Amino acid sequence: MSLRKQICTTLLIMTCQFGIFPNDAPAQETDETTTASPLSGANFNFWRSYINASDTELEWQNLPWKMSFHEGLKEGTKLGKPVLLWAMNGHPLGCT
């Protein structure tokens, strides 16, 4: 293959790869919105309801949390229920 042909082939591949040629294919028109759909004004309400937490996802906020581990142990012993101790070291996002 000649050098000129190699350069033209390389330029064609790079042009296609980086999207320099416009895509004239019409977008598919569909009323069905899925999580693969990009955000637009038409599907904003779908994405807002998808992102917002539902009532069942927020049930953990209704748990009777205790301010100290000792209070929780006393109540757990009295009710015969297990106690969860959540302990961590460092920043919750790993930013230390």
C-alpha positions as CSV (number, residue, x, y, z in Angstrom):
1,M,0.0,0.0,0.0
2,S,1.4,3.4,-0.9
3,L,2.1,6.1,1.7
4,R,-0.6,8.3,0.1
5,K,-3.2,5.5,0.4
6,Q,-2.2,4.8,4.0
7,I,-2.6,8.5,4.9
8,C,-6.0,8.7,3.2
9,T,-7.2,5.6,4.9
10,T,-6.0,6.8,8.3
11,L,-7.6,10.2,7.9
12,L,-10.9,8.5,6.8
13,I,-10.9,6.3,9.9
14,M,-10.1,9.2,12.2
15,T,-12.8,11.3,10.6
16,C,-15.4,8.6,11.2
17,Q,-14.1,7.9,14.7
18,F,-14.3,11.5,15.9
19,G,-17.6,12.2,14.3
20,I,-16.7,14.9,11.8
21,F,-19.2,13.6,9.3
22,P,-22.7,14.6,10.3
23,N,-25.1,11.8,11.2
24,D,-28.1,12.3,9.0
25,A,-30.1,9.4,10.4
26,P,-33.3,10.5,11.9
27,A,-33.8,9.9,15.6
28,Q,-36.1,7.1,16.5
29,E,-39.5,8.6,17.6
30,T,-40.9,6.7,20.5
31,D,-43.2,7.5,23.5
32,E,-41.6,4.9,25.7
33,T,-39.0,6.4,28.1
34,T,-36.4,4.1,29.7
35,T,-33.3,4.7,31.8
36,A,-31.3,4.5,28.5
37,S,-33.1,7.7,27.3
38,P,-31.2,10.9,27.6
39,L,-32.7,13.7,29.6
40,S,-35.0,16.1,27.7
41,G,-37.9,18.3,28.4
42,A,-40.3,15.6,27.2
43,N,-39.1,13.0,29.7
44,F,-38.2,15.3,32.6
45,N,-41.0,14.0,34.8
46,F,-39.9,10.4,34.3
47,W,-36.4,11.2,35.3
48,R,-37.5,13.2,38.4
49,S,-39.7,10.4,39.7
50,Y,-36.9,7.8,38.9
51,I,-34.3,9.7,40.8
52,N,-36.3,10.8,43.8
53,A,-36.4,8.3,46.7
54,S,-39.7,6.4,47.1
55,D,-41.5,6.1,50.5
56,T,-40.2,2.5,50.8
57,E,-36.6,3.6,50.2
58,L,-37.0,6.1,53.1
59,E,-38.3,3.7,55.6
60,W,-34.9,3.6,57.4
61,Q,-35.7,7.2,58.6
62,N,-38.6,5.8,60.7
63,L,-36.3,3.5,62.8
64,P,-36.1,4.4,66.5
65,W,-32.4,5.4,66.5
66,K,-30.7,5.8,69.9
67,M,-28.2,8.5,70.7
68,S,-25.8,6.2,72.5
69,F,-24.8,2.6,72.0
70,H,-25.4,1.9,75.7
71,E,-29.1,3.0,75.4
72,G,-29.5,0.7,72.4
73,L,-28.0,-2.2,74.2
74,K,-30.3,-1.8,77.2
75,E,-33.4,-1.6,75.0
76,G,-32.3,-4.5,72.8
77,T,-31.7,-6.7,75.8
78,K,-35.1,-5.7,77.3
79,L,-36.9,-6.4,74.0
80,G,-34.8,-9.5,73.0
81,K,-33.8,-7.8,69.7
82,P,-30.3,-7.6,68.1
83,V,-28.4,-4.3,68.0
84,L,-26.6,-2.9,65.0
85,L,-23.5,-0.9,65.6
86,W,-22.4,1.1,62.6
87,A,-18.8,2.3,63.2
88,M,-16.4,3.8,60.7
89,N,-13.1,5.5,60.7
90,G,-12.5,8.5,58.4
91,H,-14.6,10.5,56.1
92,P,-17.8,8.8,54.7
93,L,-16.8,9.7,51.1
94,G,-13.2,8.5,51.5
95,C,-11.8,12.0,51.5
96,T,-9.1,11.8,54.1
